[in-house]
Amino acid sequence: MHTFDITMENLSKIEGHTDLDVKVKNDKVEYVKLKISENKRFYTQAIRGKPATTAPQLMCRICGTCSIAHLLCCIQAVENAMDIRPSEQTILLRKLAMYGLYIRDHALHLYMFSLPDIMGKDSILDFDEHDEFEDRLLHSCFEVKAAGNALSTLVAGKPVHPPFPAVGGFVKIPTKEEIRPVIKQLEHIREDVLELIDIFMPEKFDFTRETNYVCLTSPDFNFYTGDHICTSKKECIPSEKFGQHLVHKVIPYSQASGYEYEGETYMIGALARVNLNEAYLHPKTRKDAKKALDIFPSNNIFHNNLAQAVEILHCIDTSIEILKKAKFTEEKFSITPKAGTGTGVVEAPRGTLYYSIDTDKTGKITHADIVVPTGQNQINIEQDIKALIEANLSMPKEKIQFEIEKLIRAYDPCMSCASHFLKIKWE
């Protein structure tokens, strides 16, 4: 019979800080405590009384990794609250901004956080630049990230905390001269991403546990629009009703809130999106990544990495097509303040992001609520860790600990986003 404790501080190769405590007694895991230890952010309180048109630029400061997702989700919520209908061109540009985010963000996770596990390295810094294959991966890492940054800069002004997207439209529109070099960058990295898919396809790690997958659905597999949230249980709800189906869970040892969907744990993120929306991927992506896509739907959490690689290819193919066809023109837009309640729902790189915002008749925010991806995955991660340990008790403790680290990394958690103010009503 196995009895032991595991304490891990500051897990490596993830965004933000988290600790883990595990207690095993007589072959049973008594508890798993994933302790997200980032400081609380107080963002939802800080924007109260602020003009709703300025809130998106404040909210995107929640995270430097996925700030574009927070910016656009907040914009969407404000527009819905004040009954603002953006133009088709604005929607298209917002989709492109999300594609740029995904290319950069997924590349960060796959090349810098997950690839060292695949290669048997402790860090990307241990890659040998004198080895042809490892040197090529190093160059690919920075070239793929740079292309994502270039696309975000073209459309949104910067890859992090971008200034161009605004409530109602864009303050600057990309020109033909600016578009051409970005298309070339995207075309250049396509082969690198195909190689990345090949690397993650023969998954060396396996952990399978059936769970409910949840994501926003859209007919073109974009990450900004979608009328419905769907699940692997074949259930769909209007996206604006998403918050009503979530059960909030206070986790006393963590700085982040947990959530259940309809009273059950669930998973969001790339694995959920590819499991449920594979048919909507770009035709070129589906053709060139066919072998990888044959693996889906999958219950192996490590296939979240493969799904992210596929999504990078989809973002490249879709962005190239849009940039070659679209003719962007300057647009004027104005805002009329209005009282109302609006929701925003987008697919951030790590999963479904939900905003709810109330405005008064002067256009100032009276209340805001945010549900971020990592908080939604937190309870599911703990249950996965519990099952992983109980299935591998014969392993040395150090090996179990390493397997736990890889499992958590496969979720690609973002601890900075997950930590925000929680008001507790004490009974």
Beta strands, then each sheet from edge to edge (+ up, - down):
strand 1: 4-8
strand 2: 18-25
strand 3: 28-36
strand 4: 165-166
strand 5: 169-170
strand 6: 212-217
strand 7: 228-231
strand 8: 236-238
strand 9: 246-249
strand 10: 258-261
strand 11: 266-267
strand 12: 340-348
strand 13: 351-359
strand 14: 365-371
sheet 1: 1+ 2- 3+
sheet 2: 4+ 5-
sheet 3: 8+ 7- 6+ 11+
sheet 4: 9+ 10-
sheet 5: 12+ 13- 14+
end
